Amino acid sequence: MLLIYRTITNVLYPILIIIVYLRKIIGKEDATRFKEKIFTSYFDVRKNEKRELIWLHVASIGELLSVINLIKELERSEKNFEFLVTTVTLSSGRIAEKVFKGKKNITHRYFPLDCNHLINNFLDRWKPMLVLFVDSEIWPNFLFAIKKRGIDCRPYVEMAAYKYNRDRAAWDTMYRAVDALGAPKKTNQSTYSSGTTSNGFTKVCYYNGMNGPSALTVSSLAICPLSHSHSVTGMTKVCNYPNGLGGPKAITISTMRNCPLTYPRYF
């Protein structure tokens, strides 16, 4: 199915370019930046290679506003992050330009078309360490390319849980399909033990593994997977945060580290 989708998007690419140009003429696209969606030469990558990049993709104004507080919280953390925020609509793009104006560590770009050559170039040049999709629409080429590179990617459940719950079957089906195509998986497989804590939008699933316990935060409507892979090496421990926004949360860290006082939302 992915091969069929990829072939169709590649064949339709010239037509999609025409459509974007027509949308620009009728005022539906940014008159000066619309080419960011369709040409790699207009990606205009500007990033500090010494900082880790978090990419947040949103589609509409509401989704854009929902991530502003998240970015502010991450800016206050000990990590020295840079942020790439991509939007789809003209209105959300204009608001992003105003909100992030003057922010040296936050860059706004328009989300490129889901065509294979565009997304590979986009990811290879931006090199994000974490991708948060607030937009619940599914972009197969992007998802596969992200998984293939081993980049951590997830729906931003804290602010978009209702959208993820609505579309979770499609999301889960797509992720399973991507995994089946041979995308690399994280090591340290743990098996589901028992017990969950749940309220609000999320719940925590607990696991026992060779290197120690681990936990996974999922939608409160989802079923805990029978196994869980995580990338922490050495002996591990679980830090629980029962009163997180939207429901309880947990992170798996090395036993040599101290649990953060508050839930670090970039995990």
Protein Blocks (a to p, Z undefined) as FASTA:
>chain_A
ZZmmmmmmmmmmmmmmmmmmmmmmnopacfklmmmmmpmklnopaddfkbccdddddfbl
mlmmmmmmmmmmmmmmmbdcddddddfbfmlmmmmmmmmgoiakbccdddddfbfklmmm
mmmmnopabdcdfblcdcfklmmmmmmnopacdddfklmmmmmmmmmmmmmmmmmmmmmn
opacdehiaddfedcddehjbccdddddfkbccdddddfkbccdfbdcdfbecjdddddd
fkbghiacdddddfkbccdfbdcfkZZ
